């Protein structure tokens, strides 16, 4: 189904910066999207928006005072945005003027200079009013998503399509900015309060500067990796689902909250409504924060062209020693510890008569498998179960001399299948086969890659529940326990045979453009690159049966193979090799 999306935002922007923003919108990949635009022209002195509307059907431009009333706020509303005696250090650096003092509360001018952007309470209230107007527009016209984007961003072509595919209610694509020229690069998302970049619990009390720096470094390091993570605050490049819109999200000021910035009030209200906030780091935009950033934008655009605008372009933060080891005053002020003494959660009873939202694109699972002479073993059984939950398959045949290839074609006839047969067997150097299979799987542009051997099979309930795991936006991989079945209905457990005590990755989210590193050993190299373990993963209670040890002839054949390929046990454990032929192993019953 086609998702109906409104990309919108208030616009008060310099001509050079806005031209780049609009160019990036015209380069967006909008397959499976019906994309329309709505901009609030806040008295710009150029006609870029009008020209953009002439080139792009479905674009509307609203002008305050003509198309909807100008916002009006009482002096009390403007003044109450800040506490009476708020110290300037309580405001993030991006929201203080060059003297270190908040701008006059009644002033709603938008001022940018070579240092930073200057925000004042009156301007923040006006922007909040504009954004709430766009929320009402998206609700009234039954859009599936509202994509609120600041006009000084240059979006990656895949940003919108990827955010929609996540299926979350509120998610922002992360970008990095030096809020002042002398500050480190920092993200526009945070974990709690105004701009806290580290996790803490009320019971921990006040943390030391060293501990704050350590935890902040962990958070920033996490955001420098491709993934989707739950956060406490976000903004500026945010996709909001119809479900979230209908619950009552708003940028309107919360009267008993002194935080400065409409995005903070939006995030607190969203959490109180039971909505979770996510930050995605797969396709970071470029933040054209100052006109002097032009050369860096050119480099970013060159990267996009180099990667043909469809692979990952990861802008990693330069986490400088002043941040990670001995945080500077600016960084400490950005990471102020603020105790969260209470959280109020409210249930929204807002309903909508509009048709239901377009469901997110279903995560795709591609099976990757090595086979060699598996026709008379478990191959058919394994594939028949796998085809219940996979969307495609990649089979690497290691020069089989039986009907293995024919069985793969038969059992996977109704699915997209990539089947490659090597002319000569190569299992004496397993690492080469594993790399070849991984490359073949990645070339199919998969969503998730599931690597199973031809004698491995999930327990029966996996067919109904495995796909449900993939809706978790925080997981880069899923790990499962592998049980070595030694007889029908029994698995082995002893000193050498206890793989089921450990969770191992079997299912990995594909990330285009990453450089993957392997454990470079001829045998026992692992089915996935070691790089996979550098990203956050989740455990699953689903179990995997390893059927390859289940018959005595199979055990003898494997014993002889290991003795031939690894006679000195340089890549394995000698005691385990010898235990393969143990006549009385300790077995436990398999229970469904």
Protein Blocks (a to p, Z undefined) as FASTA:
>chain_A
ZZdddddddddddfklmmmmmmmmmmpccehiacddddddehiabfklmmmmmmmghiac
ddehklpccddddfklmmmmpcfklcfklpcfklccfkopacdfkbccdcddfkbccddf
klmmmmmmmmmmmmmmmmmnopabdcdddfkbccdfklmmmmmmnopabdcddddddfbf
kbccddfbdfbhjlpcbdcdfklopadfklmmmmmmmmmmmmmpgcddddfbdehiacdd
fklmmnopafbdcfkbcbgcjklmmmmmmmmnopacdddfklccdddfbfklmmmmmmmm
mmmmmnoopaccdddddddfklmmmccfklmmmmcccddfbdcddddfbdcfbdcddddd
ddddddddddehkllmmmmmmmmmmmmmpcbdcdddehiabfklmmmmmmmmmpccdddd
dfbdcklmmmlmmmmmmmmmmmnopabdcdddfkbccdfklmmmmmmmmmpmkbmbdcdd
ddddfbghiacddfklomkmpccdfbdcddehiacdddddfbhnbjbdfklmmpccdddf
bdcddfklmpmklmmmmmmmmmmmmmnommbcfklmmmmmombbcdddddZZ
